[in-house]
Amino acid sequence: MALTLSGPTERADAPPATRLDADFYDLQSALTDAERAQLGRIRAFLENEVAPRADEFWERAESPRHLFPRFAELGMLGAGIPEVAQYDNSALYRGWVALEISRVDASTATFMGVHSGLAMNAIWVGGSDEQRAQWLPPMARGELVGAFALTEPLSGSDTARGLQTTATRRVGTDGTDEWVIDGAKRWIGSAGFSDITVVWARDTADDEMKGFIVPTSTPGYSAIKIERKQSLRAVENADITLSGVVVPESLRLQRIASFTEVAIVLRLTRAEVAWQALGNGIGAYEAAVRYAGSREQFGKPIASFQLVQHKLATALSNITACLALCTRVSQLQDEGAQTDAQSAMAKAFVSARMRESVALCREVMGGNGITLDYGAARAFCDAEAIYTFEGTHDMNTLIVGREITGIQAFTS
């Protein structure tokens, strides 16, 4: 879909985003002129307002919450949701935005993806018209922060059938329908400070998954930040406890009947996580190229050494292959033809190549590569979480394997 700018993001004099050196085959040229112009605005914001403090927030293990108003001003929240998007845009464009954010800071990309990708898409896919109208506009304006609570302490890859959090429907004291939610969630991004959390639970009546918009001020809801993380430190993940949390029927996502609908949300975000992995790899690659050009050993820049050039060429080859894959999977989404297996392949392949690439880029820097000061250490650490979340590498490859063979190798 062509992007037509309007409203607060409109600026006729904005130059288009220049081609990144890591975009070796100029795949950015697949974007429209308007999309590249908006990408240029976002890139400038990221480099001027996010990059200078990214190490600080990562080291303190705090999320950059102050950025939400700027995300909203730039139309970055809910950009793929027609009801609240500030301008028409494509999945390909949104993939590039995820790349640009992660290229500067993967934690910020994840922090924003939880709100805009998971929580907002859950309400868009699963909510009634009334629920969409009530919750999505303030979330797009950055006035309400959302979280997405699916993973549990004992349930990760098997959440389709392994949820232990339960929801029981009953008639309240005032005669209206309500639900009582009991259970626990783990690794929930932003849950410690979110205004609402989309909670997934197993209906005790039909054993199917249901979704609920839970205001975090609801009695019985508590969230404790997970400490001592060594990856995506600026994402404030939390353990959630739900003890007799009562929500009205009006807060149940009306279009969610089972995991089938939840899988739609995950497919929409999984491809963007592949773009995020790609951006993290590009950030490390750019840092390694800068370092190799300035660091001297044996009287000359290490960029002149064959082994260093081999590492950089391997990293760039990985990036180029992944960029081509991401471009095509997003084009398929724009065409309405993207499948679960295609999205899963993108996430699995790109995150694996990213993991290899950031390790090579860290190697180029030698001992300096393990400090935050040279631009690869944060990307190296963050690669581990990206490799694992939004479906582990193994699970995503098994989704592709099911598509190949017609046989499911895991229980659902």
Secondary structure as a PSIPRED ss2 file (coil, helix, strand):
# PSIPRED VFORMAT (PSIPRED V4.0)

   1 M C   1.000  0.000  0.000
   2 A C   1.000  0.000  0.000
   3 L C   1.000  0.000  0.000
   4 T C   1.000  0.000  0.000
   5 L C   1.000  0.000  0.000
   6 S C   1.000  0.000  0.000
   7 G H   0.000  1.000  0.000
   8 P H   0.000  1.000  0.000
   9 T H   0.000  1.000  0.000
  10 E C   1.000  0.000  0.000
  11 R C   1.000  0.000  0.000
  12 A C   1.000  0.000  0.000
  13 D C   1.000  0.000  0.000
  14 A C   1.000  0.000  0.000
  15 P C   1.000  0.000  0.000
  16 P C   1.000  0.000  0.000
  17 A C   1.000  0.000  0.000
  18 T C   1.000  0.000  0.000
  19 R C   1.000  0.000  0.000
  20 L C   1.000  0.000  0.000
  21 D C   1.000  0.000  0.000
  22 A C   1.000  0.000  0.000
  23 D C   1.000  0.000  0.000
  24 F C   1.000  0.000  0.000
  25 Y C   1.000  0.000  0.000
  26 D C   1.000  0.000  0.000
  27 L H   0.000  1.000  0.000
  28 Q H   0.000  1.000  0.000
  29 S H   0.000  1.000  0.000
  30 A H   0.000  1.000  0.000
  31 L C   1.000  0.000  0.000
  32 T C   1.000  0.000  0.000
  33 D H   0.000  1.000  0.000
  34 A H   0.000  1.000  0.000
  35 E H   0.000  1.000  0.000
  36 R H   0.000  1.000  0.000
  37 A H   0.000  1.000  0.000
  38 Q H   0.000  1.000  0.000
  39 L H   0.000  1.000  0.000
  40 G H   0.000  1.000  0.000
  41 R H   0.000  1.000  0.000
  42 I H   0.000  1.000  0.000
  43 R H   0.000  1.000  0.000
  44 A H   0.000  1.000  0.000
  45 F H   0.000  1.000  0.000
  46 L H   0.000  1.000  0.000
  47 E H   0.000  1.000  0.000
  48 N H   0.000  1.000  0.000
  49 E H   0.000  1.000  0.000
  50 V H   0.000  1.000  0.000
  51 A H   0.000  1.000  0.000
  52 P H   0.000  1.000  0.000
  53 R H   0.000  1.000  0.000
  54 A H   0.000  1.000  0.000
  55 D H   0.000  1.000  0.000
  56 E H   0.000  1.000  0.000
  57 F H   0.000  1.000  0.000
  58 W H   0.000  1.000  0.000
  59 E H   0.000  1.000  0.000
  60 R H   0.000  1.000  0.000
  61 A C   1.000  0.000  0.000
  62 E C   1.000  0.000  0.000
  63 S C   1.000  0.000  0.000
  64 P C   1.000  0.000  0.000
  65 R H   0.000  1.000  0.000
  66 H H   0.000  1.000  0.000
  67 L H   0.000  1.000  0.000
  68 F H   0.000  1.000  0.000
  69 P H   0.000  1.000  0.000
  70 R H   0.000  1.000  0.000
  71 F H   0.000  1.000  0.000
  72 A H   0.000  1.000  0.000
  73 E H   0.000  1.000  0.000
  74 L C   1.000  0.000  0.000
  75 G C   1.000  0.000  0.000
  76 M C   1.000  0.000  0.000
  77 L C   1.000  0.000  0.000
  78 G C   1.000  0.000  0.000
  79 A C   1.000  0.000  0.000
  80 G C   1.000  0.000  0.000
  81 I C   1.000  0.000  0.000
  82 P C   1.000  0.000  0.000
  83 E C   1.000  0.000  0.000
  84 V C   1.000  0.000  0.000
  85 A C   1.000  0.000  0.000
  86 Q C   1.000  0.000  0.000
  87 Y C   1.000  0.000  0.000
  88 D C   1.000  0.000  0.000
  89 N C   1.000  0.000  0.000
  90 S C   1.000  0.000  0.000
  91 A H   0.000  1.000  0.000
  92 L H   0.000  1.000  0.000
  93 Y H   0.000  1.000  0.000
  94 R H   0.000  1.000  0.000
  95 G H   0.000  1.000  0.000
  96 W H   0.000  1.000  0.000
  97 V H   0.000  1.000  0.000
  98 A H   0.000  1.000  0.000
  99 L H   0.000  1.000  0.000
 100 E H   0.000  1.000  0.000
 101 I H   0.000  1.000  0.000
 102 S H   0.000  1.000  0.000
 103 R H   0.000  1.000  0.000
 104 V H   0.000  1.000  0.000
 105 D C   1.000  0.000  0.000
 106 A H   0.000  1.000  0.000
 107 S H   0.000  1.000  0.000
 108 T H   0.000  1.000  0.000
 109 A H   0.000  1.000  0.000
 110 T H   0.000  1.000  0.000
 111 F H   0.000  1.000  0.000
 112 M H   0.000  1.000  0.000
 113 G H   0.000  1.000  0.000
 114 V H   0.000  1.000  0.000
 115 H H   0.000  1.000  0.000
 116 S H   0.000  1.000  0.000
 117 G H   0.000  1.000  0.000
 118 L H   0.000  1.000  0.000
 119 A H   0.000  1.000  0.000
 120 M H   0.000  1.000  0.000
 121 N H   0.000  1.000  0.000
 122 A H   0.000  1.000  0.000
 123 I H   0.000  1.000  0.000
 124 W H   0.000  1.000  0.000
 125 V H   0.000  1.000  0.000
 126 G H   0.000  1.000  0.000
 127 G C   1.000  0.000  0.000
 128 S C   1.000  0.000  0.000
 129 D H   0.000  1.000  0.000
 130 E H   0.000  1.000  0.000
 131 Q H   0.000  1.000  0.000
 132 R H   0.000  1.000  0.000
 133 A H   0.000  1.000  0.000
 134 Q H   0.000  1.000  0.000
 135 W H   0.000  1.000  0.000
 136 L H   0.000  1.000  0.000
 137 P H   0.000  1.000  0.000
 138 P H   0.000  1.000  0.000
 139 M H   0.000  1.000  0.000
 140 A H   0.000  1.000  0.000
 141 R C   1.000  0.000  0.000
 142 G C   1.000  0.000  0.000
 143 E C   1.000  0.000  0.000
 144 L C   1.000  0.000  0.000
 145 V C   1.000  0.000  0.000
 146 G E   0.000  0.000  1.000
 147 A E   0.000  0.000  1.000
 148 F E   0.000  0.000  1.000
 149 A E   0.000  0.000  1.000
 150 L C   1.000  0.000  0.000
 151 T C   1.000  0.000  0.000
 152 E E   0.000  0.000  1.000
 153 P C   1.000  0.000  0.000
 154 L C   1.000  0.000  0.000
 155 S E   0.000  0.000  1.000
 156 G C   1.000  0.000  0.000
 157 S C   1.000  0.000  0.000
 158 D C   1.000  0.000  0.000
 159 T H   0.000  1.000  0.000
 160 A H   0.000  1.000  0.000
 161 R H   0.000  1.000  0.000
 162 G H   0.000  1.000  0.000
 163 L C   1.000  0.000  0.000
 164 Q C   1.000  0.000  0.000
 165 T C   1.000  0.000  0.000
 166 T E   0.000  0.000  1.000
 167 A E   0.000  0.000  1.000
 168 T E   0.000  0.000  1.000
 169 R E   0.000  0.000  1.000
 170 R E   0.000  0.000  1.000
 171 V E   0.000  0.000  1.000
 172 G C   1.000  0.000  0.000
 173 T C   1.000  0.000  0.000
 174 D C   1.000  0.000  0.000
 175 G C   1.000  0.000  0.000
 176 T C   1.000  0.000  0.000
 177 D E   0.000  0.000  1.000
 178 E E   0.000  0.000  1.000
 179 W E   0.000  0.000  1.000
 180 V E   0.000  0.000  1.000
 181 I E   0.000  0.000  1.000
 182 D E   0.000  0.000  1.000
 183 G E   0.000  0.000  1.000
 184 A E   0.000  0.000  1.000
 185 K E   0.000  0.000  1.000
 186 R E   0.000  0.000  1.000
 187 W E   0.000  0.000  1.000
 188 I E   0.000  0.000  1.000
 189 G E   0.000  0.000  1.000
 190 S C   1.000  0.000  0.000
 191 A C   1.000  0.000  0.000
 192 G C   1.000  0.000  0.000
 193 F C   1.000  0.000  0.000
 194 S C   1.000  0.000  0.000
 195 D C   1.000  0.000  0.000
 196 I E   0.000  0.000  1.000
 197 T E   0.000  0.000  1.000
 198 V E   0.000  0.000  1.000
 199 V E   0.000  0.000  1.000
 200 W E   0.000  0.000  1.000
 201 A E   0.000  0.000  1.000
 202 R E   0.000  0.000  1.000
 203 D E   0.000  0.000  1.000
 204 T C   1.000  0.000  0.000
 205 A C   1.000  0.000  0.000
 206 D C   1.000  0.000  0.000
 207 D C   1.000  0.000  0.000
 208 E C   1.000  0.000  0.000
 209 M E   0.000  0.000  1.000
 210 K E   0.000  0.000  1.000
 211 G E   0.000  0.000  1.000
 212 F E   0.000  0.000  1.000
 213 I E   0.000  0.000  1.000
 214 V E   0.000  0.000  1.000
 215 P E   0.000  0.000  1.000
 216 T C   1.000  0.000  0.000
 217 S C   1.000  0.000  0.000
 218 T C   1.000  0.000  0.000
 219 P C   1.000  0.000  0.000
 220 G C   1.000  0.000  0.000
 221 Y E   0.000  0.000  1.000
 222 S E   0.000  0.000  1.000
 223 A E   0.000  0.000  1.000
 224 I E   0.000  0.000  1.000
 225 K E   0.000  0.000  1.000
 226 I C   1.000  0.000  0.000
 227 E C   1.000  0.000  0.000
 228 R C   1.000  0.000  0.000
 229 K C   1.000  0.000  0.000
 230 Q C   1.000  0.000  0.000
 231 S C   1.000  0.000  0.000
 232 L C   1.000  0.000  0.000
 233 R C   1.000  0.000  0.000
 234 A C   1.000  0.000  0.000
 235 V C   1.000  0.000  0.000
 236 E C   1.000  0.000  0.000
 237 N E   0.000  0.000  1.000
 238 A E   0.000  0.000  1.000
 239 D E   0.000  0.000  1.000
 240 I E   0.000  0.000  1.000
 241 T E   0.000  0.000  1.000
 242 L E   0.000  0.000  1.000
 243 S E   0.000  0.000  1.000
 244 G E   0.000  0.000  1.000
 245 V E   0.000  0.000  1.000
 246 V E   0.000  0.000  1.000
 247 V E   0.000  0.000  1.000
 248 P E   0.000  0.000  1.000
 249 E H   0.000  1.000  0.000
 250 S H   0.000  1.000  0.000
 251 L H   0.000  1.000  0.000
 252 R E   0.000  0.000  1.000
 253 L C   1.000  0.000  0.000
 254 Q C   1.000  0.000  0.000
 255 R C   1.000  0.000  0.000
 256 I C   1.000  0.000  0.000
 257 A C   1.000  0.000  0.000
 258 S C   1.000  0.000  0.000
 259 F H   0.000  1.000  0.000
 260 T H   0.000  1.000  0.000
 261 E H   0.000  1.000  0.000
 262 V H   0.000  1.000  0.000
 263 A H   0.000  1.000  0.000
 264 I H   0.000  1.000  0.000
 265 V H   0.000  1.000  0.000
 266 L H   0.000  1.000  0.000
 267 R H   0.000  1.000  0.000
 268 L H   0.000  1.000  0.000
 269 T H   0.000  1.000  0.000
 270 R H   0.000  1.000  0.000
 271 A H   0.000  1.000  0.000
 272 E H   0.000  1.000  0.000
 273 V H   0.000  1.000  0.000
 274 A H   0.000  1.000  0.000
 275 W H   0.000  1.000  0.000
 276 Q H   0.000  1.000  0.000
 277 A H   0.000  1.000  0.000
 278 L H   0.000  1.000  0.000
 279 G H   0.000  1.000  0.000
 280 N H   0.000  1.000  0.000
 281 G H   0.000  1.000  0.000
 282 I H   0.000  1.000  0.000
 283 G H   0.000  1.000  0.000
 284 A H   0.000  1.000  0.000
 285 Y H   0.000  1.000  0.000
 286 E H   0.000  1.000  0.000
 287 A H   0.000  1.000  0.000
 288 A H   0.000  1.000  0.000
 289 V H   0.000  1.000  0.000
 290 R H   0.000  1.000  0.000
 291 Y H   0.000  1.000  0.000
 292 A H   0.000  1.000  0.000
 293 G H   0.000  1.000  0.000
 294 S H   0.000  1.000  0.000
 295 R C   1.000  0.000  0.000
 296 E E   0.000  0.000  1.000
 297 Q E   0.000  0.000  1.000
 298 F C   1.000  0.000  0.000
 299 G C   1.000  0.000  0.000
 300 K E   0.000  0.000  1.000
 301 P E   0.000  0.000  1.000
 302 I H   0.000  1.000  0.000
 303 A H   0.000  1.000  0.000
 304 S H   0.000  1.000  0.000
 305 F C   1.000  0.000  0.000
 306 Q H   0.000  1.000  0.000
 307 L H   0.000  1.000  0.000
 308 V H   0.000  1.000  0.000
 309 Q H   0.000  1.000  0.000
 310 H H   0.000  1.000  0.000
 311 K H   0.000  1.000  0.000
 312 L H   0.000  1.000  0.000
 313 A H   0.000  1.000  0.000
 314 T H   0.000  1.000  0.000
 315 A H   0.000  1.000  0.000
 316 L H   0.000  1.000  0.000
 317 S H   0.000  1.000  0.000
 318 N H   0.000  1.000  0.000
 319 I H   0.000  1.000  0.000
 320 T H   0.000  1.000  0.000
 321 A H   0.000  1.000  0.000
 322 C H   0.000  1.000  0.000
 323 L H   0.000  1.000  0.000
 324 A H   0.000  1.000  0.000
 325 L H   0.000  1.000  0.000
 326 C H   0.000  1.000  0.000
 327 T H   0.000  1.000  0.000
 328 R H   0.000  1.000  0.000
 329 V H   0.000  1.000  0.000
 330 S H   0.000  1.000  0.000
 331 Q H   0.000  1.000  0.000
 332 L H   0.000  1.000  0.000
 333 Q H   0.000  1.000  0.000
 334 D H   0.000  1.000  0.000
 335 E C   1.000  0.000  0.000
 336 G C   1.000  0.000  0.000
 337 A C   1.000  0.000  0.000
 338 Q C   1.000  0.000  0.000
 339 T C   1.000  0.000  0.000
 340 D H   0.000  1.000  0.000
 341 A H   0.000  1.000  0.000
 342 Q H   0.000  1.000  0.000
 343 S H   0.000  1.000  0.000
 344 A H   0.000  1.000  0.000
 345 M H   0.000  1.000  0.000
 346 A H   0.000  1.000  0.000
 347 K H   0.000  1.000  0.000
 348 A H   0.000  1.000  0.000
 349 F H   0.000  1.000  0.000
 350 V H   0.000  1.000  0.000
 351 S H   0.000  1.000  0.000
 352 A H   0.000  1.000  0.000
 353 R H   0.000  1.000  0.000
 354 M H   0.000  1.000  0.000
 355 R H   0.000  1.000  0.000
 356 E H   0.000  1.000  0.000
 357 S H   0.000  1.000  0.000
 358 V H   0.000  1.000  0.000
 359 A H   0.000  1.000  0.000
 360 L H   0.000  1.000  0.000
 361 C H   0.000  1.000  0.000
 362 R H   0.000  1.000  0.000
 363 E H   0.000  1.000  0.000
 364 V H   0.000  1.000  0.000
 365 M C   1.000  0.000  0.000
 366 G H   0.000  1.000  0.000
 367 G H   0.000  1.000  0.000
 368 N H   0.000  1.000  0.000
 369 G H   0.000  1.000  0.000
 370 I H   0.000  1.000  0.000
 371 T C   1.000  0.000  0.000
 372 L H   0.000  1.000  0.000
 373 D H   0.000  1.000  0.000
 374 Y H   0.000  1.000  0.000
 375 G C   1.000  0.000  0.000
 376 A C   1.000  0.000  0.000
 377 A H   0.000  1.000  0.000
 378 R H   0.000  1.000  0.000
 379 A H   0.000  1.000  0.000
 380 F H   0.000  1.000  0.000
 381 C H   0.000  1.000  0.000
 382 D H   0.000  1.000  0.000
 383 A H   0.000  1.000  0.000
 384 E H   0.000  1.000  0.000
 385 A H   0.000  1.000  0.000
 386 I H   0.000  1.000  0.000
 387 Y H   0.000  1.000  0.000
 388 T H   0.000  1.000  0.000
 389 F C   1.000  0.000  0.000
 390 E C   1.000  0.000  0.000
 391 G C   1.000  0.000  0.000
 392 T C   1.000  0.000  0.000
 393 H H   0.000  1.000  0.000
 394 D H   0.000  1.000  0.000
 395 M H   0.000  1.000  0.000
 396 N H   0.000  1.000  0.000
 397 T H   0.000  1.000  0.000
 398 L H   0.000  1.000  0.000
 399 I H   0.000  1.000  0.000
 400 V H   0.000  1.000  0.000
 401 G H   0.000  1.000  0.000
 402 R H   0.000  1.000  0.000
 403 E H   0.000  1.000  0.000
 404 I H   0.000  1.000  0.000
 405 T H   0.000  1.000  0.000
 406 G C   1.000  0.000  0.000
 407 I C   1.000  0.000  0.000
 408 Q C   1.000  0.000  0.000
 409 A C   1.000  0.000  0.000
 410 F C   1.000  0.000  0.000
 411 T C   1.000  0.000  0.000
 412 S C   1.000  0.000  0.000
